[in-house]
Amino acid sequence: MKAAYPVIFTKVDDGYAIHVPDFPLDTQGDTLTEAIEMARDAIGIMGIDLEDEKKPLPVPSAVESVDLYTG
């Protein structure tokens, strides 16, 4: 199954902080390009872990429903 999950990128002093609301997932990257790659890789690894544990992937949130100011 292919899905697109919303990702929140926040510029911080030393790069970008990344939060993926649909997973218990936070990561970071030094540049925006690296941040995008880190988010993609982290979501992929989380998906593999859930699949290995026979757990379903979360349904992606609608972008409009993501609260940018919580957490």
All heavy atoms as a GROMACS GRO file, in nm:
protein
  539
    1MET      N    1   0.084  -0.118   0.000
    1MET     CA    2   0.000   0.000   0.000
    1MET      C    3   0.088   0.124   0.000
    1MET      O    4   0.182   0.135   0.078
    1MET     CB    5  -0.088  -0.001   0.125
    1MET     CG    6  -0.168   0.125   0.143
    1MET     SD    7  -0.269   0.117   0.292
    1MET     CE    8  -0.221   0.270   0.368
    2LYS      N    9   0.059   0.216  -0.086
    2LYS     CA   10   0.131   0.343  -0.088
    2LYS      C   11   0.042   0.449  -0.024
    2LYS      O   12  -0.078   0.451  -0.046
    2LYS     CB   13   0.167   0.384  -0.230
    2LYS     CG   14   0.275   0.298  -0.289
    2LYS     CD   15   0.324   0.355  -0.418
    2LYS     CE   16   0.435   0.267  -0.472
    2LYS     NZ   17   0.497   0.327  -0.589
    3ALA      N   18   0.104   0.533   0.056
    3ALA     CA   19   0.030   0.640   0.123
    3ALA      C   20   0.122   0.760   0.137
    3ALA      O   21   0.244   0.747   0.138
    3ALA     CB   22  -0.017   0.593   0.260
    4ALA      N   23   0.062   0.876   0.149
    4ALA     CA   24   0.138   0.999   0.173
    4ALA      C   25   0.099   1.052   0.310
    4ALA      O   26  -0.019   1.081   0.334
    4ALA     CB   27   0.108   1.101   0.064
    5TYR      N   28   0.197   1.063   0.397
    5TYR     CA   29   0.173   1.111   0.533
    5TYR      C   30   0.218   1.256   0.544
    5TYR      O   31   0.326   1.292   0.494
    5TYR     CB   32   0.249   1.025   0.634
    5TYR     CG   33   0.195   0.885   0.644
    5TYR    CD1   34   0.248   0.782   0.570
    5TYR    CD2   35   0.086   0.857   0.726
    5TYR    CE1   36   0.197   0.653   0.578
    5TYR    CE2   37   0.034   0.730   0.736
    5TYR     CZ   38   0.090   0.628   0.661
    5TYR     OH   39   0.038   0.502   0.669
    6PRO      N   40   0.139   1.339   0.612
    6PRO     CA   41   0.184   1.477   0.632
    6PRO      C   42   0.305   1.480   0.725
    6PRO      O   43   0.317   1.400   0.818
    6PRO     CB   44   0.064   1.547   0.695
    6PRO     CG   45  -0.027   1.440   0.743
    6PRO     CD   46   0.007   1.315   0.669
    7VAL      N   47   0.395   1.572   0.696
    7VAL     CA   48   0.517   1.588   0.774
    7VAL      C   49   0.533   1.736   0.805
    7VAL      O   50   0.511   1.821   0.718
    7VAL     CB   51   0.640   1.537   0.694
    7VAL    CG1   52   0.768   1.557   0.772
    7VAL    CG2   53   0.622   1.391   0.656
    8ILE      N   54   0.571   1.767   0.928
    8ILE     CA   55   0.590   1.906   0.968
    8ILE      C   56   0.740   1.932   0.981
    8ILE      O   57   0.809   1.864   1.058
    8ILE     CB   58   0.520   1.934   1.103
    8ILE    CG1   59   0.370   1.909   1.089
    8ILE    CG2   60   0.548   2.078   1.148
    8ILE    CD1   61   0.297   1.907   1.221
    9PHE      N   62   0.790   2.028   0.904
    9PHE     CA   63   0.930   2.069   0.909
    9PHE      C   64   0.937   2.204   0.980
    9PHE      O   65   0.868   2.297   0.940
    9PHE     CB   66   0.987   2.084   0.767
    9PHE     CG   67   0.991   1.956   0.690
    9PHE    CD1   68   0.884   1.920   0.608
    9PHE    CD2   69   1.099   1.871   0.697
    9PHE    CE1   70   0.886   1.803   0.536
    9PHE    CE2   71   1.102   1.753   0.625
    9PHE     CZ   72   0.996   1.718   0.545
   10THR      N   73   1.020   2.213   1.082
   10THR     CA   74   1.036   2.337   1.156
   10THR      C   75   1.183   2.378   1.149
   10THR      O   76   1.272   2.300   1.187
   10THR     CB   77   0.995   2.318   1.303
   10THR    OG1   78   0.861   2.270   1.308
   10THR    CG2   79   1.005   2.449   1.379
   11LYS      N   80   1.208   2.499   1.099
   11LYS     CA   81   1.344   2.550   1.093
   11LYS      C   82   1.392   2.579   1.235
   11LYS      O   83   1.324   2.646   1.312
   11LYS     CB   84   1.347   2.678   1.009
   11LYS     CG   85   1.484   2.740   0.994
   11LYS     CD   86   1.570   2.660   0.898
   11LYS     CE   87   1.702   2.732   0.872
   11LYS     NZ   88   1.818   2.660   0.917
   12VAL      N   89   1.508   2.522   1.268
   12VAL     CA   90   1.571   2.547   1.398
   12VAL      C   91   1.713   2.598   1.371
   12VAL      O   92   1.759   2.599   1.257
   12VAL     CB   93   1.572   2.420   1.487
   12VAL    CG1   94   1.430   2.382   1.528
   12VAL    CG2   95   1.639   2.303   1.417
   13ASP      N   96   1.783   2.638   1.475
   13ASP     CA   97   1.916   2.698   1.459
   13ASP      C   98   2.011   2.614   1.375
   13ASP      O   99   2.084   2.666   1.292
   13ASP     CB  100   1.980   2.725   1.595
   13ASP     CG  101   1.909   2.836   1.671
   13ASP    OD1  102   1.842   2.919   1.606
   13ASP    OD2  103   1.920   2.838   1.794
   14ASP      N  104   2.012   2.484   1.398
   14ASP     CA  105   2.110   2.399   1.331
   14ASP      C  106   2.051   2.310   1.223
   14ASP      O  107   2.108   2.207   1.190
   14ASP     CB  108   2.186   2.315   1.434
   14ASP     CG  109   2.093   2.230   1.519
   14ASP    OD1  110   1.970   2.249   1.513
   14ASP    OD2  111   2.144   2.143   1.593
   15GLY      N  112   1.937   2.346   1.166
   15GLY     CA  113   1.878   2.267   1.059
   15GLY      C  114   1.727   2.265   1.066
   15GLY      O  115   1.663   2.369   1.081
   16TYR      N  116   1.670   2.145   1.060
   16TYR     CA  117   1.525   2.128   1.059
   16TYR      C  118   1.484   2.018   1.156
   16TYR      O  119   1.543   1.910   1.155
   16TYR     CB  120   1.476   2.092   0.918
   16TYR     CG  121   1.490   2.206   0.821
   16TYR    CD1  122   1.609   2.228   0.754
   16TYR    CD2  123   1.384   2.294   0.799
   16TYR    CE1  124   1.623   2.334   0.666
   16TYR    CE2  125   1.398   2.400   0.712
   16TYR     CZ  126   1.517   2.419   0.647
   16TYR     OH  127   1.531   2.526   0.560
   17ALA      N  128   1.383   2.047   1.235
   17ALA     CA  129   1.320   1.945   1.319
   17ALA      C  130   1.201   1.892   1.240
   17ALA      O  131   1.133   1.967   1.170
   17ALA     CB  132   1.273   2.006   1.450
   18ILE      N  133   1.177   1.763   1.251
   18ILE     CA  134   1.074   1.698   1.171
   18ILE      C  135   0.981   1.621   1.264
   18ILE      O  136   1.026   1.546   1.351
   18ILE     CB  137   1.137   1.600   1.070
   18ILE    CG1  138   1.241   1.672   0.984
   18ILE    CG2  139   1.030   1.534   0.984
   18ILE    CD1  140   1.345   1.580   0.929
   19HIS      N  141   0.850   1.638   1.242
   19HIS     CA  142   0.750   1.564   1.318
   19HIS      C  143   0.653   1.502   1.220
   19HIS      O  144   0.608   1.567   1.125
   19HIS     CB  145   0.676   1.657   1.414
   19HIS     CG  146   0.565   1.590   1.488
   19HIS    ND1  147   0.588   1.490   1.581
   19HIS    CD2  148   0.432   1.605   1.481
   19HIS    CE1  149   0.472   1.447   1.627
   19HIS    NE2  150   0.376   1.516   1.569
   20VAL      N  151   0.622   1.375   1.241
   20VAL     CA  152   0.524   1.303   1.160
   20VAL      C  153   0.406   1.270   1.251
   20VAL      O  154   0.415   1.179   1.334
   20VAL     CB  155   0.585   1.174   1.099
   20VAL    CG1  156   0.484   1.108   1.006
   20VAL    CG2  157   0.714   1.206   1.024
   21PRO      N  158   0.295   1.345   1.238
   21PRO     CA  159   0.183   1.331   1.332
   21PRO      C  160   0.120   1.191   1.337
   21PRO      O  161   0.069   1.152   1.440
   21PRO     CB  162   0.081   1.434   1.282
   21PRO     CG  163   0.158   1.530   1.200
   21PRO     CD  164   0.272   1.452   1.142
   22ASP      N  165   0.124   1.117   1.227
   22ASP     CA  166   0.057   0.987   1.223
   22ASP      C  167   0.139   0.874   1.285
   22ASP      O  168   0.090   0.763   1.303
   22ASP     CB  169   0.020   0.951   1.080
   22ASP     CG  170  -0.085   1.043   1.023
   22ASP    OD1  171  -0.181   1.074   1.095
   22ASP    OD2  172  -0.070   1.087   0.908
   23PHE      N  173   0.264   0.900   1.317
   23PHE     CA  174   0.352   0.802   1.380
   23PHE      C  175   0.412   0.866   1.505
   23PHE      O  176   0.428   0.988   1.511
   23PHE     CB  177   0.467   0.765   1.286
   23PHE     CG  178   0.426   0.687   1.165
   23PHE    CD1  179   0.401   0.752   1.045
   23PHE    CD2  180   0.414   0.550   1.169
   23PHE    CE1  181   0.366   0.681   0.931
   23PHE    CE2  182   0.379   0.477   1.056
   23PHE     CZ  183   0.355   0.543   0.938
   24PRO      N  184   0.454   0.786   1.602
   24PRO     CA  185   0.529   0.842   1.714
   24PRO      C  186   0.672   0.868   1.667
   24PRO      O  187   0.763   0.791   1.695
   24PRO     CB  188   0.522   0.734   1.821
   24PRO     CG  189   0.508   0.607   1.744
   24PRO     CD  190   0.431   0.643   1.619
   25LEU      N  191   0.688   0.973   1.587
   25LEU     CA  192   0.812   0.987   1.513
   25LEU      C  193   0.857   1.132   1.505
   25LEU      O  194   0.781   1.220   1.462
   25LEU     CB  195   0.787   0.933   1.371
   25LEU     CG  196   0.899   0.934   1.271
   25LEU    CD1  197   1.017   0.854   1.320
   25LEU    CD2  198   0.849   0.877   1.140
   26ASP      N  199   0.979   1.155   1.547
   26ASP     CA  200   1.046   1.284   1.532
   26ASP      C  201   1.188   1.254   1.486
   26ASP      O  202   1.250   1.157   1.529
   26ASP     CB  203   1.051   1.361   1.664
   26ASP     CG  204   0.912   1.404   1.710
   26ASP    OD1  205   0.848   1.481   1.638
   26ASP    OD2  206   0.869   1.358   1.817
   27THR      N  207   1.240   1.339   1.398
   27THR     CA  208   1.378   1.325   1.351
   27THR      C  209   1.429   1.463   1.316
   27THR      O  210   1.364   1.563   1.347
   27THR     CB  211   1.386   1.225   1.233
   27THR    OG1  212   1.522   1.198   1.201
   27THR    CG2  213   1.310   1.270   1.111
   28GLN      N  214   1.545   1.470   1.252
   28GLN     CA  215   1.601   1.600   1.218
   28GLN      C  216   1.692   1.588   1.098
   28GLN      O  217   1.734   1.479   1.060
   28GLN     CB  218   1.678   1.657   1.336
   28GLN     CG  219   1.799   1.574   1.374
   28GLN     CD  220   1.868   1.626   1.498
   28GLN    OE1  221   1.805   1.685   1.585
   28GLN    NE2  222   1.997   1.603   1.507
   29GLY      N  223   1.724   1.702   1.039
   29GLY     CA  224   1.818   1.708   0.928
   29GLY      C  225   1.889   1.842   0.927
   29GLY      O  226   1.832   1.942   0.969
   30ASP      N  227   2.011   1.843   0.877
   30ASP     CA  228   2.089   1.967   0.874
   30ASP      C  229   2.039   2.063   0.765
   30ASP      O  230   2.045   2.184   0.780
   30ASP     CB  231   2.236   1.937   0.849
   30ASP     CG  232   2.300   1.864   0.966
   30ASP    OD1  233   2.251   1.879   1.081
   30ASP    OD2  234   2.398   1.791   0.945
   31THR      N  235   1.993   2.008   0.652
   31THR     CA  236   1.941   2.089   0.542
   31THR      C  237   1.800   2.041   0.512
   31THR      O  238   1.759   1.933   0.556
   31THR     CB  239   2.027   2.072   0.416
   31THR    OG1  240   2.016   1.935   0.370
   31THR    CG2  241   2.174   2.106   0.441
   32LEU      N  242   1.726   2.119   0.434
   32LEU     CA  243   1.590   2.077   0.398
   32LEU      C  244   1.594   1.947   0.318
   32LEU      O  245   1.512   1.857   0.340
   32LEU     CB  246   1.518   2.187   0.322
   32LEU     CG  247   1.372   2.158   0.286
   32LEU    CD1  248   1.290   2.124   0.410
   32LEU    CD2  249   1.312   2.276   0.212
   33THR      N  250   1.689   1.934   0.228
   33THR     CA  251   1.702   1.811   0.150
   33THR      C  252   1.727   1.691   0.240
   33THR      O  253   1.662   1.586   0.226
   33THR     CB  254   1.816   1.824   0.048
   33THR    OG1  255   1.788   1.934  -0.040
   33THR    CG2  256   1.833   1.698  -0.034
   34GLU      N  257   1.819   1.707   0.335
   34GLU     CA  258   1.846   1.598   0.429
   34GLU      C  259   1.725   1.570   0.517
   34GLU      O  260   1.695   1.454   0.548
   34GLU     CB  261   1.966   1.634   0.516
   34GLU     CG  262   2.009   1.521   0.608
   34GLU     CD  263   2.129   1.558   0.692
   34GLU    OE1  264   2.241   1.558   0.638
   34GLU    OE2  265   2.111   1.587   0.813
   35ALA      N  266   1.654   1.674   0.557
   35ALA     CA  267   1.535   1.657   0.641
   35ALA      C  268   1.428   1.575   0.568
   35ALA      O  269   1.366   1.487   0.627
   35ALA     CB  270   1.480   1.793   0.682
   36ILE      N  271   1.407   1.604   0.441
   36ILE     CA  272   1.310   1.529   0.361
   36ILE      C  273   1.353   1.382   0.352
   36ILE      O  274   1.271   1.291   0.369
   36ILE     CB  275   1.293   1.592   0.222
   36ILE    CG1  276   1.225   1.728   0.235
   36ILE    CG2  277   1.214   1.500   0.129
   36ILE    CD1  278   1.229   1.812   0.108
   37GLU      N  279   1.481   1.358   0.327
   37GLU     CA  280   1.531   1.221   0.320
   37GLU      C  281   1.515   1.149   0.454
   37GLU      O  282   1.477   1.031   0.458
   37GLU     CB  283   1.679   1.220   0.280
   37GLU     CG  284   1.702   1.262   0.137
   37GLU     CD  285   1.850   1.275   0.102
   37GLU    OE1  286   1.937   1.263   0.193
   37GLU    OE2  287   1.879   1.297  -0.015
   38MET      N  288   1.544   1.219   0.563
   38MET     CA  289   1.532   1.158   0.696
   38MET      C  290   1.386   1.123   0.726
   38MET      O  291   1.359   1.016   0.781
   38MET     CB  292   1.587   1.253   0.803
   38MET     CG  293   1.736   1.277   0.794
   38MET     SD  294   1.836   1.130   0.821
   38MET     CE  295   1.812   1.107   0.996
   39ALA      N  296   1.295   1.212   0.690
   39ALA     CA  297   1.152   1.185   0.712
   39ALA      C  298   1.108   1.063   0.631
   39ALA      O  299   1.042   0.973   0.684
   39ALA     CB  300   1.069   1.307   0.675
   40ARG      N  301   1.147   1.060   0.505
   40ARG     CA  302   1.110   0.947   0.418
   40ARG      C  303   1.165   0.816   0.475
   40ARG      O  304   1.093   0.716   0.484
   40ARG     CB  305   1.164   0.971   0.277
   40ARG     CG  306   1.127   0.860   0.179
   40ARG     CD  307   1.213   0.860   0.056
   40ARG     NE  308   1.351   0.840   0.096
   40ARG     CZ  309   1.456   0.891   0.032
   40ARG    NH1  310   1.439   0.967  -0.072
   40ARG    NH2  311   1.578   0.866   0.074
   41ASP      N  312   1.292   0.817   0.514
   41ASP     CA  313   1.354   0.694   0.566
   41ASP      C  314   1.289   0.651   0.698
   41ASP      O  315   1.265   0.532   0.719
   41ASP     CB  316   1.504   0.715   0.587
   41ASP     CG  317   1.580   0.728   0.456
   41ASP    OD1  318   1.522   0.701   0.348
   41ASP    OD2  319   1.699   0.766   0.462
   42ALA      N  320   1.262   0.746   0.785
   42ALA     CA  321   1.202   0.712   0.916
   42ALA      C  322   1.062   0.654   0.898
   42ALA      O  323   1.026   0.556   0.964
   42ALA     CB  324   1.198   0.836   1.005
   43ILE      N  325   0.983   0.712   0.808
   43ILE     CA  326   0.849   0.659   0.781
   43ILE      C  327   0.860   0.518   0.724
   43ILE      O  328   0.785   0.428   0.762
   43ILE     CB  329   0.769   0.753   0.688
   43ILE    CG1  330   0.736   0.883   0.761
   43ILE    CG2  331   0.642   0.684   0.637
   43ILE    CD1  332   0.683   0.993   0.670
   44GLY      N  333   0.954   0.499   0.632
   44GLY     CA  334   0.974   0.366   0.573
   44GLY      C  335   1.012   0.261   0.676
   44GLY      O  336   0.958   0.150   0.677
   45ILE      N  337   1.104   0.296   0.764
   45ILE     CA  338   1.147   0.202   0.869
   45ILE      C  339   1.032   0.172   0.963
   45ILE      O  340   1.010   0.056   1.002
   45ILE     CB  341   1.269   0.257   0.945
   45ILE    CG1  342   1.392   0.256   0.853
   45ILE    CG2  343   1.296   0.177   1.072
   45ILE    CD1  344   1.510   0.334   0.906
   46MET      N  345   0.955   0.274   0.999
   46MET     CA  346   0.840   0.253   1.087
   46MET      C  347   0.739   0.160   1.020
   46MET      O  348   0.682   0.071   1.084
   46MET     CB  349   0.775   0.387   1.122
   46MET     CG  350   0.660   0.376   1.219
   46MET     SD  351   0.707   0.330   1.387
   46MET     CE  352   0.781   0.481   1.442
   47GLY      N  353   0.718   0.180   0.890
   47GLY     CA  354   0.626   0.094   0.817
   47GLY      C  355   0.672  -0.050   0.813
   47GLY      O  356   0.592  -0.143   0.831
   48ILE      N  357   0.800  -0.071   0.793
   48ILE     CA  358   0.856  -0.207   0.793
   48ILE      C  359   0.839  -0.271   0.930
   48ILE      O  360   0.801  -0.388   0.941
   48ILE     CB  361   1.003  -0.205   0.750
   48ILE    CG1  362   1.014  -0.170   0.602
   48ILE    CG2  363   1.071  -0.338   0.780
   48ILE    CD1  364   1.155  -0.138   0.556
   49ASP      N  365   0.867  -0.194   1.036
   49ASP     CA  366   0.851  -0.247   1.172
   49ASP      C  367   0.706  -0.287   1.198
   49ASP      O  368   0.681  -0.395   1.254
   49ASP     CB  369   0.895  -0.144   1.276
   49ASP     CG  370   1.045  -0.127   1.284
   49ASP    OD1  371   1.118  -0.212   1.226
   49ASP    OD2  372   1.090  -0.029   1.347
   50LEU      N  373   0.612  -0.202   1.160
   50LEU     CA  374   0.471  -0.236   1.182
   50LEU      C  375   0.431  -0.359   1.101
   50LEU      O  376   0.359  -0.446   1.151
   50LEU     CB  377   0.382  -0.116   1.143
   50LEU     CG  378   0.388   0.003   1.237
   50LEU    CD1  379   0.312   0.121   1.178
   50LEU    CD2  380   0.332  -0.032   1.373
   51GLU      N  381   0.478  -0.367   0.978
   51GLU     CA  382   0.450  -0.483   0.894
   51GLU      C  383   0.507  -0.610   0.957
   51GLU      O  384   0.439  -0.714   0.962
   51GLU     CB  385   0.509  -0.462   0.755
   51GLU     CG  386   0.472  -0.568   0.656
   51GLU     CD  387   0.529  -0.536   0.519
   51GLU    OE1  388   0.652  -0.556   0.500
   51GLU    OE2  389   0.453  -0.492   0.432
   52ASP      N  390   0.631  -0.604   1.006
   52ASP     CA  391   0.693  -0.720   1.071
   52ASP      C  392   0.614  -0.765   1.194
   52ASP      O  393   0.609  -0.884   1.226
   52ASP     CB  394   0.837  -0.689   1.112
   52ASP     CG  395   0.932  -0.682   0.993
   52ASP    OD1  396   0.892  -0.720   0.881
   52ASP    OD2  397   1.046  -0.634   1.012
   53GLU      N  398   0.556  -0.668   1.264
   53GLU     CA  399   0.477  -0.697   1.384
   53GLU      C  400   0.331  -0.731   1.351
   53GLU      O  401   0.250  -0.747   1.441
   53GLU     CB  402   0.483  -0.577   1.479
   53GLU     CG  403   0.621  -0.550   1.532
   53GLU     CD  404   0.630  -0.420   1.610
   53GLU    OE1  405   0.527  -0.353   1.630
   53GLU    OE2  406   0.742  -0.384   1.651
   54LYS      N  407   0.300  -0.740   1.222
   54LYS     CA  408   0.164  -0.771   1.175
   54LYS      C  409   0.062  -0.667   1.222
   54LYS      O  410  -0.054  -0.698   1.247
   54LYS     CB  411   0.120  -0.910   1.221
   54LYS     CG  412   0.215  -1.022   1.184
   54LYS     CD  413   0.208  -1.056   1.037
   54LYS     CE  414   0.286  -1.182   1.006
   54LYS     NZ  415   0.403  -1.164   0.925
   55LYS      N  416   0.107  -0.543   1.234
   55LYS     CA  417   0.019  -0.433   1.273
   55LYS      C  418  -0.012  -0.349   1.150
   55LYS      O  419   0.072  -0.336   1.061
   55LYS     CB  420   0.084  -0.346   1.380
   55LYS     CG  421   0.108  -0.419   1.511
   55LYS     CD  422   0.175  -0.329   1.612
   55LYS     CE  423   0.198  -0.403   1.743
   55LYS     NZ  424   0.271  -0.320   1.840
   56PRO      N  425  -0.131  -0.291   1.145
   56PRO     CA  426  -0.166  -0.210   1.028
   56PRO      C  427  -0.096  -0.074   1.030
   56PRO      O  428  -0.064  -0.020   1.136
   56PRO     CB  429  -0.317  -0.192   1.042
   56PRO     CG  430  -0.342  -0.200   1.189
   56PRO     CD  431  -0.241  -0.299   1.241
   57LEU      N  432  -0.072  -0.021   0.912
   57LEU     CA  433  -0.021   0.115   0.902
   57LEU      C  434  -0.132   0.212   0.939
   57LEU      O  435  -0.250   0.186   0.912
   57LEU     CB  436   0.024   0.145   0.759
   57LEU     CG  437   0.148   0.073   0.710
   57LEU    CD1  438   0.167   0.099   0.560
   57LEU    CD2  439   0.270   0.117   0.787
   58PRO      N  440  -0.099   0.324   1.002
   58PRO     CA  441  -0.204   0.422   1.031
   58PRO      C  442  -0.259   0.482   0.903
   58PRO      O  443  -0.188   0.492   0.802
   58PRO     CB  444  -0.132   0.528   1.116
   58PRO     CG  445   0.012   0.510   1.087
   58PRO     CD  446   0.032   0.367   1.048
   59VAL      N  447  -0.383   0.521   0.908
   59VAL     CA  448  -0.444   0.590   0.795
   59VAL      C  449  -0.386   0.731   0.794
   59VAL      O  450  -0.382   0.798   0.898
   59VAL     CB  451  -0.598   0.595   0.810
   59VAL    CG1  452  -0.660   0.678   0.700
   59VAL    CG2  453  -0.654   0.454   0.811
   60PRO      N  454  -0.337   0.778   0.680
   60PRO     CA  455  -0.279   0.913   0.676
   60PRO      C  456  -0.382   1.020   0.711
   60PRO      O  457  -0.498   1.013   0.668
   60PRO     CB  458  -0.234   0.930   0.531
   60PRO     CG  459  -0.221   0.791   0.478
   60PRO     CD  460  -0.324   0.710   0.550
   61SER      N  461  -0.340   1.115   0.791
   61SER     CA  462  -0.427   1.228   0.825
   61SER      C  463  -0.444   1.318   0.704
   61SER      O  464  -0.352   1.331   0.621
   61SER     CB  465  -0.364   1.311   0.938
   61SER     OG  466  -0.354   1.236   1.055
   62ALA      N  467  -0.557   1.383   0.696
   62ALA     CA  468  -0.575   1.486   0.594
   62ALA      C  469  -0.487   1.604   0.633
   62ALA      O  470  -0.478   1.639   0.752
   62ALA     CB  471  -0.721   1.528   0.587
   63VAL      N  472  -0.422   1.662   0.538
   63VAL     CA  473  -0.331   1.773   0.566
   63VAL      C  474  -0.403   1.884   0.641
   63VAL      O  475  -0.348   1.944   0.734
   63VAL     CB  476  -0.269   1.828   0.435
   63VAL    CG1  477  -0.190   1.954   0.459
   63VAL    CG2  478  -0.182   1.722   0.371
   64GLU      N  479  -0.529   1.910   0.605
   64GLU     CA  480  -0.606   2.017   0.669
   64GLU      C  481  -0.630   1.992   0.817
   64GLU      O  482  -0.656   2.084   0.892
   64GLU     CB  483  -0.742   2.034   0.601
   64GLU     CG  484  -0.737   2.058   0.452
   64GLU     CD  485  -0.720   1.929   0.371
   64GLU    OE1  486  -0.766   1.821   0.412
   64GLU    OE2  487  -0.655   1.938   0.265
   65SER      N  488  -0.622   1.866   0.861
   65SER     CA  489  -0.652   1.834   1.000
   65SER      C  490  -0.529   1.839   1.091
   65SER      O  491  -0.542   1.827   1.212
   65SER     CB  492  -0.716   1.695   1.009
   65SER     OG  493  -0.619   1.595   0.981
   66VAL      N  494  -0.412   1.858   1.033
   66VAL     CA  495  -0.290   1.859   1.112
   66VAL      C  496  -0.276   1.992   1.185
   66VAL      O  497  -0.282   2.098   1.125
   66VAL     CB  498  -0.166   1.834   1.023
   66VAL    CG1  499  -0.038   1.846   1.103
   66VAL    CG2  500  -0.175   1.697   0.957
   67ASP      N  501  -0.258   1.983   1.317
   67ASP     CA  502  -0.242   2.101   1.401
   67ASP      C  503  -0.094   2.136   1.407
   67ASP      O  504  -0.014   2.065   1.466
   67ASP     CB  505  -0.297   2.074   1.540
   67ASP     CG  506  -0.288   2.193   1.633
   67ASP    OD1  507  -0.236   2.299   1.592
   67ASP    OD2  508  -0.335   2.180   1.748
   68LEU      N  509  -0.057   2.246   1.345
   68LEU     CA  510   0.084   2.285   1.338
   68LEU      C  511   0.137   2.342   1.468
   68LEU      O  512   0.257   2.359   1.484
   68LEU     CB  513   0.103   2.390   1.228
   68LEU     CG  514   0.064   2.348   1.088
   68LEU    CD1  515   0.084   2.464   0.990
   68LEU    CD2  516   0.146   2.228   1.043
   69TYR      N  517   0.050   2.370   1.564
   69TYR     CA  518   0.092   2.441   1.684
   69TYR      C  519   0.089   2.356   1.811
   69TYR      O  520   0.121   2.406   1.917
   69TYR     CB  521   0.007   2.566   1.701
   69TYR     CG  522   0.016   2.654   1.579
   69TYR    CD1  523  -0.085   2.656   1.485
   69TYR    CD2  524   0.129   2.730   1.556
   69TYR    CE1  525  -0.074   2.734   1.371
   69TYR    CE2  526   0.142   2.807   1.442
   69TYR     CZ  527   0.039   2.809   1.350
   69TYR     OH  528   0.051   2.886   1.235
   70THR      N  529   0.050   2.230   1.800
   70THR     CA  530   0.045   2.143   1.918
   70THR      C  531   0.174   2.062   1.925
   70THR      O  532   0.213   2.000   1.828
   70THR     CB  533  -0.075   2.049   1.910
   70THR    OG1  534  -0.193   2.128   1.904
   70THR    CG2  535  -0.082   1.958   2.032
   71GLY      N  536   0.236   2.062   2.040
   71GLY     CA  537   0.358   1.984   2.055
   71GLY      C  538   0.467   2.059   1.997
   71GLY      O  539   0.569   2.075   1.991
   0.00000   0.00000   0.00000
